[in-house]
Amino acid sequence: MILFKRFLKNPLSVVGFVLIIFFFLVAIAAPWLAPPERACPSVVYYLVPDWLLRPFMTDLPCEPFKMPRDGFKATPLPPNPEAWKTFFPPDWHLHPLGTTENRYDIWYGLVWGTRNALVAGILIVGCTLLVGLIYGSVSGFYGRLVDAVMMRIVDFVFALPTFLMTLVLVSIWGRGLDKIIFISIIFGWAGYARFTRGNILAVRELEYVAAAKALGANDRRIIFRHVLPNTIYPILILASLDVGSIVLGLSGFSFLGLGSGEDYSDWGQMIAFARNRIVGAAGGDLLQYWYTWIYPGITITLFVLAWNLLGDAVRDILDPRLRGSRRA
């Protein structure tokens, strides 16, 4: 209750939390807000993106994450106010937000792209956080030779240019969000490991750790029962800040054409459709086709902003030094 009151005292924190709840509600309600043209035989196909199912299934009976298109003309269609005259949600077949280049529906792409962004961001952060916590805890707790060897591995991972390595590996394995996410997990855990290791080094010499050793507790119990719970809060703050930046990075790779295909509901891919309109290479100007870039652009901005505000709120609540300085 006290933490909740502290949370409510910061208006920006409330805004971030409300935005995140909004994105989660949109992701949950995607089959109703933008129903696919072809019904799926199981709810699994609605919940799990295609890039998570394809490694286990060669043929998918339905693909709700693929954006429907209205013909094959390159010229986008403007937003149609008639679509909003029906009961909410609007009739996306009438294109309430218009279409992208090649006539992909923007409303459908934004709605299902929300679910795709949340699944991808949380999956990457969850996996890298878990690996980094375990790796950094072992390194920091045992120290000496174990710490030296394990940290040199972390230094090696940091020395690799993640962006260039992603481009090289995707060019070898083929494009797709599943490959990009796998590569992001391979190179993303090192930051959490180093951060965890630093916190463990500061905690392992405290009295309650020595007391647990004196009582005969084994190393695994000391690490996961006594040391890690007292160092995890700063790491959770870092993780909450990373969700938005990771989704922004995935959108960047999709913008470069490394995602799951042009018809996939991905915010970065939707910005890529507007590239020719932004630079004027396909006729028209930036303002004439504003809807092709401003809707996905605002969506990405609000998503990243929401996670950053939430991370700042969690930091303000859990960091007693910061609270004390603000009261002073």
N, C-alpha and C positions, 0 to 999 in steps of 0.2 A: 504493500500500500504506500509506503514511504517513497519507494522508487517510482511508483506511478505518479505520485504528486510532483516529484521532481521533474518527471517527463512532461507533465502538463504545463509546467511553468515556462517552458521554452516553446514559443509559438512555431518556430521553424521546425522543431522536432515533430510537433503535431502534424504540420503540413507534410513532412516526409513520410510519416507513418500512414497518414490518410492516402497519400499517393500510392504507396506500396500495397495497401489494402485494395485500392481501386484496381491496380494491375492484377492482383491475384483474383479479384472477382471477375474481371474481364477474361482471364485465362480459364477460370472454372466454367464460366458461362459461354465459352466460345461456340460449342455446338448449337446453342440457342440464338446467340447474337449473329452468327453467320453460319447457318447450317450448310453442310456440304451438299453438293448436287447428288452424290451417290451415298446412300446410307451404308454404315459399316456393320458387319455382323457381330462385332464385339466392342465393348466400351474401351478395351485396351488400345484400339487404333485411334481413338479420340484423345486418350490421355498421353500416350507415348509417341513422340515424334518419329518420323520415318527413319531418320539417321540412327536411332537407337534400335529399331527393329530389323533393318536390312542386314546387319551382320548375322542375324539368326534366322531370317526368312528371306528366301530369294524372290518370291512373288507375294506382293501385298494385295489383299482383296479390295482395299480402298485406301486412298491417300488424302485424308482431309486437310493436311497441311499444304497441299498444292493449291495455288491461287487459280480460280476459274478466270477465263478470258472471254471477252465479247468480240469475237472476230480476230482477224490477224493484221489489222491496219496498224501502222506505226503511230499515227496521230492519237494522242490521248483524248478521252472524253471528259468534259467538265462535270463538276458535281451537279446532281439532279435533285432539285428541291422536292420533286414529286415523291421521292423515296421516303421522305420524312412524314408524309401525310398518313401513312399506315401506323398501326400500333407499334410502339417501341418493342423490339429493335426495328430499324427501318428495313425496307425491302432492298437487300444488297444487289439483287438482280438489276435494279434501276440505277445502281452506282451512286449512293448518297454522297460519297466523297470523290467521285470521279474515277478515272482509270489511269494507269501508268502507260508508258509507251508499250506497244503491243497489246493494249487493251486488257491488262490484268486489273481486277477490281481492288481499289485501295482499301476500302472498308474491310474486306475479307482478309487481305494481307496484314493489316494492322492488328486485327482481332486474334488471328491464329499466330501471328508473329509474336504477340505478347506471351502466349503459352510457350512458344519455342524459346524465347529469350529467358524466361524464368527457369525452365528446365535446364537449359544449357549453362546459365550462370550459376545456379545452385549446385548442379552436378560438378562443375569444375572446382568451385570453391570448396565443396564438401570433400571431394577426393584429395585435393592438394592440402587442405587443412588437416585431414586425418593422417596422411603420410608425413607431413611436416611436423605434426605434434609428436608422433611416435619417434621419428628420426631425431628430432631436436631434443626430446626428453632423454633418450638413451645417451646421446652425445654429451649433453650437459651434466647428466647425473654421474656418469662414470669418469669423465674427464681424462686427463693425461693422454696416453697413447690412443685410446679409443676416440677421444674427442679430436685429437690431431688428425687422425686418418679420416674420420667422418667429415670433418670440416673442410678437408682438402677436396673431398668429393663435391661438397657444396660449392666451393670456390670454382671448381671445374664447370659445374652447371651454370654458375653465374657468368663465367667467361664466355660462354657460347651466346652468340647473338640470336635471341629467340625469334625475332621477326625473320631473319634470313634463314634460320634453320627450318622454320615453318614453311617458307617458300620452297626450299630444297626438298623437304620430305613430302610436301603435297604434290610437287612435280613428279616425284617418284611413285607415290602411292595412288595418285589421282585425287581430284578435288572432292570436297564433301565436308560437311560440318562434323561428321564423326571423326574424320582424320584430324581436323583442326582442334577439336576438343581433346582428343587423345594426346596430341602434341602439347597442348596447353597444360595438361596434367603432368606430362613428363618433365616439363621445364618450370612448372609453377610452384612445386612443393618446396623448393630450396629457400624461398623467402620466409615461409612459415617455420622451416627448420631452424634457420639462423635466429629468428626472433624468439622462438621457443627456447633454444639453447641459452640465449642470453638471460632470459627470465629464470631458467632452471639454475644457472650458476649463482644467481643472487639469492635463491631460496634454499638450496640444498644444505647450506651451512647453518641454517636457523635451528633454534632449540627443539622445535617439535619434530624435525627430521632426525636429529640425534636421539631424541626420546624414542621414536619409532624403531630406530636401529637397536637401541638398548633393550627394547622389549622383544627383540627377535624377529621383527617383520622382515620379510624377504624384499629384494630389490623391486620386484614387480609391484608389490603392494605399496611400497613407499612411493614409487613414481606415480602410479595411477590413483592412489587413494589420498596421498598427503601432499605431494609436490605439485603435480599437474593441476589439480583443482584450484590451487592458490596462485597459479600463474596464467590461467587460461583467459581471464577477462580481457586483457589487452589484445590477445590474439583474436578473440571474437570481434573486437572492435575493428581490427584490421581486415578480418574476413567480410564484415558487413560493408566496408568501404570498397572491397575488391569486386563485389558482385556487379556493381554498375560499370566499373572500368573494364571488366572482362567482357561484358555484353557489348560495350563500345568497341573493344578490340575485335570481337567476332563480327560485328557489323562492318568494320573496316575490311576484314578479309573477304566478306561477302561482296562488298563494294568492288573489290579488285577481281571478282569473278571466281573466287576459290571456294564458294559455298556449295550448296546442294543443288544448284540448277536455277535457271532464271524464273521458273514458275513456283519456286518454293517461297512460303510465307516467311520472309526474313526482312527485317527493317533495312539492313544494309543493302540488300539486293534491290529494294524498292527505291532507295536513293540512287543506286546505279542506273535504274531506268530513267531517272530524271537528268542524267549527266548531259546528254545531248541537248536537252532543253535549257539547262543552266548556261552552257557555253554558247548556245545559239547555233549549234552545228546542224540541227535538223529542222530549222525554220522556227519562226516565232521568237519570243524573248522570254526572259526570266519571269516577268510578271504575268505574261499571258498564260503560262502553264504553272502557275504558282502552286496549285494543289498537288502537283506531282512530287514536290520536294518538301513543302512546308508541313504536311501532315506527318509523314514519317520522321522528318527532322525534329518536330516538336515532341513526338512520342519518345524518341531516343533521348532527347534532352531531359524530359521529365522523369524518365526511368533512372537515368544516371543521377540526376539531382536528388531523387527520392532516397536512393541508397546512401548517398553522401550525407544527407541530412539525418538519416537514421543512425549512421555511424557516428556522427558528431554528437547526437543525443545520447547514445549508449556510452560514449566516452565521458561526456559531462556527468552522467549519472554515476558511473562506476569509478571514476577517478577522484578520490577524496582530495588530492592536492589541488586539482583544478577547481573544485567546489570551494575550497578554503580561500583560494586566491580571489575568486569572484566575490565572495562575501566581504573580503578585506577591501 
